[in-house]
Amino acid sequence: MFRSYLKIAWRNLRNHKFHSFLNIFGLSLGITCFLLIMLYVNDEFSYDRFNQKAERTYRINADVKFGGVEQLVAVAPDPIGPTLKSDYPEVEDYVRFYTKEDSRLIRKGNELINEHRVVHADSTLFNVFTLPVVAGNGTTPLNDAGSVVITASMAKKYFGSVNCVGEILEADGKHYKVTAVIKDIPANAHFNFDFIFPMSEVDYEWGNFLSANFQTYVVLKPGVDYLQFNKKLRQVVEKYIFPQAKDIMQLNSADQLNRGDNRFEFNLFPLTDIHLYSDRQGEMSANSNVQFVYIFLAIAIFILLIACINFMNLSTARSAARVKEVGIRKVLGTDRTSLIYQFLTESTITSMISLLFALLFVILMLPFFNQLASKSISVFNMFNAKLLLTILALPFLIGLGAGCYPAFFMSRFQPIKVLKGMSGALRKSNFRNVLVIFQFATSAILIISTIVVFRQLNFIQTKDVGFDKEQVLIISGSVALNGKEELFKQEVLGINGVKSGTVTGFLPVSTAQRKGWTYWKNATMDLNNGISVESWNVDVDYIKTLGMQIVKGRDFSKEFTSDSGAVIINEAMARSLGYNDPIGQKIYTGAAPDIEELKIIGVVKNFNYESLRKNIGPLCLTLGKNNGLVSFRLSTSQVGTAVRQIESKWRGNIGDAQFNYRFLDEDFNRMYYAERRMGKIAVIFASLAILIACIGLFGLATYIAEQRTKEIGVRKVLGASVGRIIFLLSVDFLRLVIIAVIVAAPISYYFMNKWLGNFAYRSEFPWWVFLVATVLCLSIAFITISFQTIKVARLNPVKSLRA
């Protein structure tokens, strides 16, 4: 019996090639989109899970709030890791990362290469994270101060082979012995380093619980509930934070640190949640957002549903061509159950063929998709157990789900009516109309969402962020100048086309250096007048080079030697201090007895030093040395020439060090990379969703037109024009599209408003977005059905009446 089902199914596919092509092509596209997005979603949820202790590993976060200003950071004080290990038996081990050195100059022959993926780590690194060693010491490779661990790719780059244990690596003029070579850290890790130096060489004032500069991870012993353990971290505040803070902040008890609007606490954050759920200051890399993952997952499901709806619509629409087959089978004794099995077999076979084509499309499109999504997903990722099970189940789920309605619809035809030609198989179907509305409502939602995303991106690009990001050249690796940064800056300022320059690692982009600090309004410090602030060391040319605006007071100047004890604050800081006119007022920082008094000499207009997702917080600029980067503002007409001359000056000062540069607007755009990527992917999949919906609409229009051929002939004989006939054939479909947009409007408005809520600064949601979506959907639908309606409307009525 089953063999008979297969034979009949194959014959129907072969004998109705156009119908089969529409079904298979539509389903293939839907499954292809579904599989690509599922590969993406699977990769996003796989971050850091390669670590054997991933489910028991947590990062220590710090939440600090003083003076109404909150700082949520991904870093912790240096002693907290060792303290938790020694004081709490629940802690199995810990490791700290120190990332303040964002690059090092590594020597390769006569060339110095600026490497950015560098970090300092504790010798316990390999007890926490799974980093397979391919050569050398696999247990304690970071125990010695002069040691270094490198990845396999760096071993090949600098030594030509992974067998380089014992070789000497020169970094910033210092010599390190390679003690281990590890496999390249997987791309699905929330950090990725090529050079790991020992923590023991970091020059730091150790033991300070009030300064947070280390990404710290702990492994809890099996069975320990991290949420319960979080409560014990309050004891750390009482036992260690309070003794160091009580004299500085004039505290009587540890409770004051978490009283009223103030907060000082630590909490554990699961390692496997960092990539999708964490967006704090001090992240080691730009994380993703779980909202994007759920959005793409919803798109995948909806596109697959659209493809399945196409199958259902096309199958039921084509039922007129099979009503006699059904009638004869019933007369010959075939029961309804057997007919249902027959139609379900046909739909399953169609799904299987579609899946094979979809797998081929995935293989062909994966390189392009990886480039679009900035991923390195392999075809072999489909062999993930859950994903493979989904792939194997897809044809049966689609075959059953999409084929169920057509099977029951066609198997219920009554033999007598069918053989008399009274099947009414293609009479108006409310259910089929609902399916068409669902398809185009989904398409409209995707169109509206895409427009909103790109409007927000355009808003980000054009909003006044308080500084001029254009034509600012940033040179990294300035440590190679070895104290000659100011000399280099002055030489470059003599180049035609260079307007100004500044030496500092603090820039108004989230990828630059950050330093949280606390300032007080009074010399006697307490929690009531303390404010958590971003505190940046800059030079006298910083504000001019970055194109910022002084709204009160003045800028730093070389003519005022007293500016070494001065501070420029932003408008947000002025509001936090509560001064009507802050110029000349004093603020204080430091720890007794070394209290530092700073005089406010200027107020700079608020500028967005983080992404537009966050409000502008208090900021203080002080004169100080910071040699992380050198930046220059260039003339727009002489950028290329100026860059070449700057490189010449660089070579003249350093000689063998790489000249690495970028522009500030590139760093600015990088902050919104996830949104831009989301927009591009949304455009592509929205287009594919519309294409799949149009395939079904085209098929329906074709069959509807065929069934109304005689009617059209009669109308033409009675004088109906071609335009009138096209209108009659199109109006029902266009009515459904309008209903679809009406359904899509409130849904898309709700979800996109929710997405825009992630931004402190956002674009408006204009009414015309819905009008554009309506016009686009109507135009696409009309163009799709017009191919067939125009053809039928222009038929000779004599031929139509003979049909």
C-alpha positions in Angstrom: 0.0 0.0 0.0 2.7 2.4 1.0 4.6 1.6 -2.3 1.4 2.6 -4.1 1.2 5.9 -2.3 4.8 6.6 -3.3 4.2 5.8 -7.0 1.1 8.0 -7.2 2.8 10.8 -5.3 5.8 10.7 -7.7 3.5 10.7 -10.8 1.6 13.7 -9.5 4.8 15.6 -8.9 6.1 14.7 -12.4 2.9 15.3 -14.3 2.3 18.7 -12.8 5.7 20.3 -13.2 4.7 23.9 -12.7 2.7 23.3 -9.6 5.5 21.0 -8.2 8.1 23.7 -9.0 6.2 26.4 -7.1 5.8 24.2 -4.1 9.3 22.8 -4.0 11.0 26.2 -4.7 8.9 28.0 -2.1 9.4 25.3 0.5 13.2 25.2 -0.3 13.6 28.9 0.2 11.6 28.7 3.5 13.7 25.8 4.8 16.9 27.5 3.7 16.2 30.7 5.6 15.1 28.6 8.6 18.3 26.5 8.7 20.6 29.5 8.2 18.9 31.4 11.1 19.0 28.3 13.3 22.7 28.0 12.6 23.1 31.6 13.7 20.9 31.1 16.8 22.7 27.9 17.7 26.1 29.7 17.5 24.9 32.6 19.6 23.7 30.3 22.4 26.9 28.2 22.2 29.2 31.0 23.5 31.7 29.8 26.2 30.0 26.4 26.5 33.2 24.7 25.2 34.6 25.2 28.7 34.3 22.0 30.7 33.3 24.0 33.8 31.1 26.5 32.0 28.0 25.7 34.0 29.9 26.4 37.3 31.9 29.4 36.2 30.8 33.0 37.0 32.2 36.5 36.5 32.2 38.9 39.5 30.3 42.1 38.6 30.3 45.3 40.7 27.3 47.6 41.0 28.1 51.0 42.5 25.8 54.0 42.9 26.7 57.3 44.7 25.2 60.7 44.2 22.4 59.4 42.0 24.9 58.0 39.4 25.0 54.3 38.8 28.0 52.4 37.4 27.5 48.8 36.4 30.9 47.3 35.6 32.2 43.9 34.6 35.4 44.4 36.7 36.2 43.8 40.3 38.9 44.7 42.9 42.1 42.7 42.6 41.8 41.0 46.0 38.3 39.7 45.6 39.2 36.5 43.7 41.9 35.3 46.2 39.6 36.3 49.1 36.6 34.3 47.9 38.9 31.3 47.3 40.4 31.5 50.8 37.3 32.4 52.8 34.5 30.3 51.2 34.8 26.6 50.7 32.1 26.8 48.0 34.7 28.4 45.6 36.8 25.8 43.8 39.1 28.3 42.0 39.4 31.7 40.5 41.3 33.6 37.7 41.7 37.3 37.0 42.4 39.1 33.7 44.0 42.5 33.4 43.3 44.2 30.1 44.4 47.8 30.7 47.3 47.3 28.3 45.3 47.2 25.1 48.3 46.4 22.8 51.9 45.4 22.8 54.7 45.7 20.3 55.9 42.2 19.3 59.2 41.9 17.4 59.3 39.7 14.3 62.8 40.0 12.8 63.4 43.6 12.1 59.8 44.6 12.4 57.7 45.6 15.4 54.1 44.5 15.1 51.3 46.1 17.2 49.3 43.2 18.6 46.0 44.1 20.3 44.8 40.7 21.6 47.0 40.7 24.7 46.1 40.1 28.3 47.6 39.4 31.7 46.2 36.4 33.6 46.7 34.5 36.8 48.5 31.1 36.7 45.2 29.5 37.6 43.8 30.3 34.1 43.9 26.7 33.0 42.1 25.6 36.1 39.1 27.7 35.1 39.0 27.8 31.3 39.4 25.0 28.9 42.3 26.1 26.7 43.9 23.0 25.2 47.7 23.0 25.2 49.3 21.8 21.9 52.9 22.2 23.1 54.7 22.9 26.4 53.6 23.2 30.0 49.9 22.3 30.4 49.6 22.9 34.1 51.5 26.0 35.3 52.7 27.8 32.2 52.2 31.3 33.8 54.0 30.7 37.1 57.2 32.6 36.1 57.3 36.4 35.6 59.2 36.0 32.3 56.8 33.5 30.7 54.2 33.9 28.0 51.5 31.7 26.5 50.7 32.2 22.8 48.1 30.7 20.5 48.9 28.3 17.7 48.3 30.9 15.0 50.8 33.3 16.7 53.3 30.6 17.1 53.2 30.0 13.3 53.3 33.7 12.6 56.4 34.5 14.8 58.2 31.2 14.9 56.9 29.3 11.9 55.8 26.3 14.0 53.8 25.4 17.1 56.9 23.7 18.4 58.4 26.9 19.7 58.4 26.2 23.5 61.5 27.7 25.0 61.8 30.3 22.3 62.2 34.0 23.3 59.4 36.5 22.4 60.2 40.2 22.5 57.3 42.4 23.6 57.8 46.1 24.3 61.5 45.6 24.5 61.2 42.9 27.2 62.0 39.2 26.7 59.6 36.4 27.5 60.1 32.7 27.3 57.3 30.8 25.5 56.2 28.2 28.0 53.1 26.9 26.3 51.2 27.0 23.0 47.5 26.7 23.1 44.9 26.1 20.4 43.4 29.3 19.0 40.6 30.4 21.4 37.3 29.5 19.7 35.3 32.3 18.0 32.4 31.6 20.3 34.2 32.8 23.4 33.4 36.2 25.0 37.1 36.9 25.0 39.8 36.1 22.5 43.5 36.6 23.1 46.6 35.6 21.3 49.2 36.5 24.0 48.7 35.7 27.6 51.3 37.3 30.0 51.7 36.4 33.7 49.8 38.6 36.2 52.9 38.8 38.4 54.5 41.4 36.0 51.6 43.9 36.3 52.7 47.1 38.0 49.7 47.7 40.4 48.9 48.8 43.9 47.6 45.4 45.0 45.1 44.9 47.8 42.8 47.8 47.1 39.1 46.8 47.5 37.9 50.2 46.4 39.4 50.1 42.9 37.9 47.7 40.3 40.2 46.9 37.3 40.2 43.1 36.9 37.8 40.8 35.1 37.5 38.1 37.8 36.0 34.6 37.4 35.3 32.0 40.0 34.4 28.3 39.7 31.9 27.1 42.3 32.0 23.5 43.5 29.3 21.2 42.1 25.9 21.7 43.6 26.4 25.2 44.8 23.6 27.6 44.0 25.2 30.9 42.7 22.1 32.9 43.6 22.4 31.8 47.2 26.1 32.4 47.2 25.5 36.0 45.9 24.0 36.7 49.3 27.3 35.9 50.9 29.1 38.5 48.9 27.4 41.1 51.2 29.8 39.8 53.8 32.7 40.7 51.6 31.5 44.3 51.6 31.1 44.3 55.4 34.4 42.6 56.1 36.7 44.1 53.4 35.1 47.1 51.7 33.9 48.9 54.9 37.3 49.0 56.7 39.0 50.6 53.6 36.0 52.9 53.0 35.0 54.1 56.4 37.7 56.8 56.9 37.5 57.9 53.3 33.7 58.2 53.2 33.1 59.0 56.9 31.1 55.8 57.5 29.9 54.5 60.9 28.7 51.1 59.6 28.8 49.0 56.5 25.0 49.3 56.1 25.5 52.9 55.0 27.1 51.6 51.7 23.7 50.2 50.8 21.3 52.6 52.3 18.9 55.0 50.6 19.9 55.7 47.1 23.5 54.4 47.5 24.7 51.0 46.5 27.9 49.0 46.7 27.6 45.3 45.9 29.1 42.4 44.1 27.2 39.7 42.3 28.1 36.5 40.3 27.1 36.4 36.6 26.9 33.1 34.7 29.7 32.7 32.2 27.3 31.3 29.6 25.1 34.4 29.8 27.8 37.0 29.3 27.6 37.1 25.5 23.9 37.6 25.2 22.8 39.3 28.4 25.7 41.5 29.5 26.4 45.1 28.4 28.5 46.6 31.2 31.5 48.9 31.3 34.7 46.9 31.2 33.5 44.1 28.9 36.4 42.3 27.2 34.6 42.4 23.9 31.4 43.7 22.3 28.7 41.3 23.3 25.6 40.5 21.3 22.0 41.0 22.5 19.5 38.2 23.2 16.7 40.4 21.7 18.3 40.1 18.3 18.5 36.4 18.7 14.9 36.1 19.5 13.9 38.4 16.7 15.8 36.3 14.2 14.4 33.1 15.7 10.9 34.6 15.2 11.8 35.5 11.6 12.9 31.9 10.9 9.7 30.4 12.3 7.5 32.9 10.4 9.3 32.4 7.1 8.9 28.6 7.5 5.2 29.1 8.3 4.8 31.3 5.2 6.4 28.5 3.1 4.1 26.0 4.6 1.1 28.2 4.0 2.1 28.4 0.4 2.0 24.7 0.2 -1.5 24.6 1.8 -2.9 27.3 -0.5 -1.4 25.9 -3.7 -2.6 22.4 -2.8 -6.2 23.4 -2.0 -6.3 25.7 -4.9 -5.3 22.9 -7.3 -7.9 20.6 -5.8 -10.2 21.3 -8.8 -7.7 19.4 -11.0 -8.0 16.4 -8.8 -11.7 16.2 -7.8 -12.5 13.6 -10.4 -9.6 11.5 -9.3 -10.9 11.7 -5.7 -14.5 10.9 -6.9 -13.4 7.8 -9.0 -11.3 6.5 -6.1 -14.2 6.8 -3.7 -16.6 5.1 -6.2 -14.0 2.3 -6.5 -14.1 1.7 -2.8 -11.2 3.8 -1.5 -12.0 5.1 2.0 -11.3 8.6 3.2 -8.4 7.5 5.5 -6.5 6.0 2.6 -7.0 9.3 0.6 -5.6 11.2 3.6 -2.6 9.0 3.8 -2.1 9.4 0.0 -2.1 13.2 0.2 0.1 13.3 3.3 2.6 11.0 1.6 2.7 13.5 -1.4 3.3 16.5 0.9 6.0 14.6 2.8 7.8 13.6 -0.4 7.6 17.3 -1.5 9.0 18.4 1.8 11.9 15.9 1.5 12.8 17.0 -1.9 12.6 20.6 -0.7 14.9 19.8 2.2 17.5 18.3 -0.1 17.5 21.5 -2.2 17.5 23.6 0.9 20.6 21.8 2.2 22.3 22.5 -1.1 21.3 26.2 -0.9 22.6 26.4 2.7 26.0 25.0 1.6 26.2 27.5 -1.2 25.0 30.5 0.8 26.9 29.9 4.0 30.0 31.8 3.1 28.0 34.9 2.2 25.9 34.5 5.4 29.0 34.2 7.5 30.3 37.4 6.0 27.0 39.2 6.6 26.6 38.0 10.2 30.4 38.1 11.0 30.4 34.5 11.9 32.6 31.5 11.1 29.8 28.9 11.0 30.7 25.6 9.3 28.4 23.2 7.5 29.5 20.7 10.1 27.7 22.8 12.7 24.5 21.2 11.3 25.6 17.9 12.9 25.0 19.4 16.3 22.6 16.9 18.0 19.7 19.2 18.5 20.0 20.8 15.1 20.5 17.5 13.3 17.4 16.1 15.0 15.5 19.2 13.9 16.7 18.8 10.3 15.7 15.1 10.2 12.3 15.9 11.6 11.6 18.9 9.3 10.2 17.1 6.3 7.8 15.0 8.4 6.7 18.0 10.5 6.2 20.1 7.4 4.6 17.2 5.5 2.1 16.6 8.3 1.5 20.3 9.2 1.3 21.7 5.7 -0.3 18.7 4.2 -2.9 18.1 6.8 -5.4 20.7 5.7 -5.2 19.9 1.9 -5.5 16.2 2.7 -8.7 16.6 4.8 -10.0 19.3 2.4 -9.7 17.1 -0.8 -10.6 13.8 0.8 -14.0 15.1 1.9 -15.3 15.7 -1.7 -18.6 13.7 -2.3 -18.3 11.3 -5.3 -21.8 12.1 -6.8 -21.2 15.9 -6.8 -17.7 15.5 -8.0 -18.6 13.4 -11.0 -21.5 15.8 -11.9 -18.9 18.6 -11.9 -20.4 20.3 -8.8 -17.4 20.1 -6.5 -17.1 23.8 -5.7 -13.5 23.0 -5.0 -12.4 26.5 -5.6 -15.2 28.4 -4.0 -14.1 31.2 -1.7 -12.3 29.8 1.3 -12.2 31.9 4.5 -9.5 29.7 5.8 -7.3 30.2 2.7 -7.9 34.0 3.0 -6.8 33.9 6.6 -3.6 32.2 5.5 -2.9 34.8 2.8 -3.5 37.6 5.4 -1.0 35.9 7.7 1.6 35.7 5.0 1.4 39.4 4.1 0.9 40.5 7.7 4.2 38.8 8.4 5.8 40.5 5.4 4.4 43.9 6.4 5.8 43.5 9.9 9.2 42.7 8.5 9.0 45.7 6.2 8.0 48.1 9.0 10.6 46.7 11.3 13.4 47.1 8.7 12.4 50.7 8.1 12.4 51.5 11.8 15.8 49.9 12.3 17.4 51.9 9.5 15.8 55.1 10.7 17.3 54.5 14.1 20.7 53.8 12.5 20.4 57.0 10.4 19.4 58.9 13.6 22.6 57.6 15.3 24.7 58.7 12.3 23.3 62.2 12.1 22.6 63.1 15.8 24.7 65.7 17.4 26.7 63.7 19.8 28.6 66.6 21.2 31.9 66.1 19.4 33.1 66.0 15.8 33.9 62.4 14.9 34.9 63.1 11.3 38.5 63.3 10.1 40.1 62.3 13.4 43.0 60.0 12.9 43.8 57.6 15.7 47.3 56.0 15.9 47.6 53.0 18.2 50.7 51.4 19.6 52.1 54.8 20.8 53.9 53.0 23.6 56.5 52.4 20.9 57.3 56.1 21.1 58.8 55.4 24.5 58.2 58.8 26.1 58.5 60.8 22.8 54.7 61.1 22.3 54.7 64.9 22.8 57.7 65.3 20.5 56.0 63.2 17.8 52.8 65.2 18.3 54.6 68.5 17.7 56.4 67.2 14.6 53.1 66.0 13.1 51.4 69.4 13.9 53.9 71.0 11.5 52.4 68.9 8.6 50.1 70.8 6.2 46.6 69.5 6.7 46.9 68.6 10.4 44.8 71.0 12.5 45.4 69.7 16.0 46.5 66.7 18.1 46.0 65.0 21.4 47.8 62.3 23.4 45.4 60.2 25.5 43.8 56.7 25.5 40.4 58.2 26.6 38.1 58.7 23.6 34.3 59.2 23.3 33.7 55.6 22.0 32.9 52.6 24.1 36.0 50.7 22.9 38.4 53.2 24.4 39.8 53.3 27.9 37.5 54.0 30.9 38.2 55.0 34.5 35.5 55.2 37.1 36.3 57.5 40.1 34.5 59.1 43.0 34.5 62.9 43.7 33.1 64.9 46.6 31.7 68.4 46.9 33.3 68.9 50.3 36.8 68.3 51.7 35.0 66.2 54.3 33.9 63.2 52.3 30.8 61.2 53.0 28.2 59.3 51.0 25.8 62.2 50.9 28.1 64.3 48.7 30.0 61.6 46.8 29.4 61.1 43.0 30.5 58.2 40.9 32.1 59.8 37.8 34.1 58.9 34.7 37.5 60.5 35.2 39.8 61.0 32.1 43.3 62.2 31.9 43.7 64.4 28.8 46.1 67.1 27.5 45.5 70.7 26.8 44.6 70.1 23.1 42.0 67.3 23.8 38.8 69.4 23.6 39.9 71.3 20.5 41.0 68.1 18.7 37.7 66.2 19.4 35.6 69.2 18.4 33.9 69.6 21.8 32.3 72.8 23.0 33.0 74.7 26.2 29.7 76.2 27.4 31.0 77.9 30.6 34.5 78.9 31.7 37.5 78.0 29.6 39.6 75.2 28.3 42.9 74.0 29.7 45.8 76.2 28.7 49.6 76.0 28.8 49.6 79.6 30.0 48.0 78.6 33.3 50.4 76.4 35.3 47.6 76.1 38.0 45.6 74.0 35.5 47.5 70.9 36.8 45.1 71.2 39.7 42.1 72.1 37.6 39.2 70.1 36.2 36.7 70.5 33.4 33.3 68.9 34.0 30.4 68.1 31.6 26.9 69.5 32.0 25.7 66.2 33.6 28.4 66.6 36.3 27.4 70.2 36.9 23.8 69.0 37.5 24.9 66.3 39.9 26.9 68.8 41.9 23.8 71.1 42.0 25.8 74.3 41.2 24.1 77.1 39.2 27.5 78.3 38.3 30.2 75.7 38.9 33.1 77.9 37.6 35.5 78.5 40.5 34.0 75.9 42.7 36.1 73.0 44.1 35.6 69.3 44.2 37.7 66.7 46.0 39.0 63.2 45.4 41.5 60.7 46.8 41.9 59.1 50.2 42.9 60.7 53.5 45.4 62.0 54.1 46.1 62.5 50.4 43.0 64.5 49.5 43.3 66.2 46.2 41.5 69.5 45.7 40.5 70.4 42.1 39.2 73.8 40.9 36.4 73.7 38.2 37.6 76.0 35.4 35.2 75.0 32.6 32.0 73.1 31.7 32.0 71.1 28.4 28.8 70.5 26.5 27.5 67.0 27.1 28.8 64.5 24.6 27.9 60.9 24.2 31.0 59.0 25.4 29.1 55.7 25.4 26.7 54.5 22.8 23.3 56.1 22.4 21.8 53.2 24.3 22.9 54.9 27.5 22.3 58.3 29.0 25.2 60.7 29.4 26.7 60.4 32.9 28.9 62.8 34.9 32.4 63.2 33.5 35.6 65.0 34.7 38.5 65.9 32.5 41.9 66.5 34.3 45.3 67.3 32.9 47.4 64.2 33.1 49.6 61.8 31.2 48.0 59.0 29.3 49.9 57.5 26.4 47.4 55.0 25.1 46.7 56.6 21.8 47.7 59.7 19.7 44.9 61.4 17.7 45.0 64.1 15.1 42.3 66.2 13.4 42.9 66.4 9.7 41.8 68.7 7.0 39.2 67.0 4.8 41.0 68.0 1.6 44.4 66.6 2.5 43.6 63.4 4.4 45.6 61.0 2.1 48.7 63.2 1.9 48.6 64.0 5.6 48.4 60.3 6.6 51.5 59.5 4.4 53.5 62.3 6.0 52.4 61.3 9.5 53.6 57.8 8.8 56.9 59.2 7.6 57.3 61.1 11.0 56.4 57.8 12.8 59.1 55.9 10.9 61.5 58.7 11.7 60.9 58.3 15.5 60.5 54.6 15.7 61.7 53.0 12.5 60.8 49.4 12.8 57.3 49.6 14.5 54.2 49.1 12.5 52.1 52.2 11.7 48.6 51.3 12.7 45.8 53.8 12.3 42.1 54.1 12.1 39.5 56.9 12.1 37.3 57.9 15.0 34.1 57.6 13.0 35.0 54.0 12.3 35.2 53.3 16.1 31.9 55.2 16.5 30.2 53.1 13.8 31.6 49.9 15.4 29.5 50.6 18.5 26.4 50.0 16.5 27.7 47.1 14.5 25.1 44.7 16.0 22.2 47.1 14.9 23.7 47.4 11.4 24.1 43.7 11.1 20.5 43.2 12.3 19.3 45.7 9.7 21.1 44.0 6.8 20.0 40.5 7.8 16.4 41.8 8.3 16.4 43.3 4.8 17.5 40.0 3.2 15.1 37.8 5.1 12.2 40.2 4.7 12.8 40.1 0.9 12.9 36.4 1.0 9.7 36.2 3.0 8.0 38.5 0.5 9.3 36.4 -2.4 8.0 33.2 -0.8 4.6 34.8 -0.2 4.5 36.0 -3.8 5.2 32.5 -5.0 2.0 31.3 -3.3 0.1 34.4 -4.4 1.2 33.8 -8.0 0.1 30.2 -7.9 -3.3 31.1 -6.4 -3.8 33.8 -9.0 -2.9 31.3 -11.8 -5.5 28.8 -10.6 -8.2 31.4 -9.9 -7.7 32.8 -13.4 -8.0 29.4 -14.9 -11.2 28.7 -13.1 -12.7 32.0 -14.2 -11.8 31.7 -17.9 -15.4 31.3 -19.1 -16.6 34.1 -16.9 -14.0 36.4 -18.3 -15.0 35.4 -21.9 -18.6 36.2 -21.2 -17.7 39.6 -19.6 -15.6 40.5 -22.6 -18.4 39.6 -25.0 -20.7 41.8 -23.0 -18.2 44.7 -23.4 -16.0 44.6 -20.3 -12.6 46.2 -20.8 -9.2 44.6 -20.1 -8.7 47.0 -17.2 -12.0 46.1 -15.7 -11.3 42.4 -15.8 -7.8 42.9 -14.3 -9.5 44.9 -11.5 -12.1 42.1 -10.9 -9.3 39.4 -10.7 -7.1 41.5 -8.5 -9.4 43.2 -6.1 -10.0 40.2 -3.8 -6.3 39.6 -3.3 -5.5 43.3 -2.8 -8.3 43.5 -0.2 -6.6 40.7 1.7 -3.3 42.6 1.6 -4.8 45.7 3.0 -6.3 43.7 5.9 -2.9 42.1 6.4 -1.2 45.6 6.8 -4.0 46.7 9.2 -3.2 43.6 11.3 0.5 44.1 11.1 0.5 47.8 12.1 -0.2 47.5 15.9 2.0 44.4 16.2 5.0 46.0 14.6 4.4 49.2 16.5 4.4 47.4 19.8 7.6 45.4 19.2 9.6 48.1 17.5 8.7 50.6 20.2 10.0 48.0 22.7 13.2 47.7 20.7 13.7 51.4 20.5 13.3 51.5 24.2 16.8 50.0 24.5 18.2 53.4 23.3 18.3 56.4 25.6 18.3 58.5 22.4 15.9 57.3 19.7 14.2 58.3 16.5 10.5 58.9 16.2 8.0 56.3 15.0 6.3 58.3 12.1 2.9 57.4 10.7 4.2 57.3 7.1 6.1 54.0 7.9 2.7 52.2 7.8 1.8 53.9 4.5 5.1 52.9 3.0 4.5 49.3 4.1 1.0 49.3 2.7 2.1 50.7 -0.7 5.0 48.3 -0.9 2.8 45.3 -0.1 0.1 46.3 -2.5 2.6 47.0 -5.3 4.4 43.7 -4.8 1.1 41.8 -4.7 -0.3 43.6 -7.7 2.8 43.0 -9.7 2.8 39.3 -8.7 -0.8 38.6 -9.8 -0.8 41.0 -12.8 1.4 38.6 -14.8 -1.4 36.1 -14.9 -4.4 38.4 -14.8 -3.2 40.5 -17.7 -2.6 37.3 -19.7 -6.1 36.0 -19.0 -7.8 39.3 -19.5 -6.3 39.7 -23.0 -7.5 36.2 -24.1 -9.7 36.1 -27.2 -13.3 35.5 -25.8 -13.9 32.8 -28.4 -11.0 30.8 -26.9 -12.2 31.5 -23.4 -15.7 30.2 -24.1 -14.3 27.1 -25.6 -12.2 26.3 -22.5 
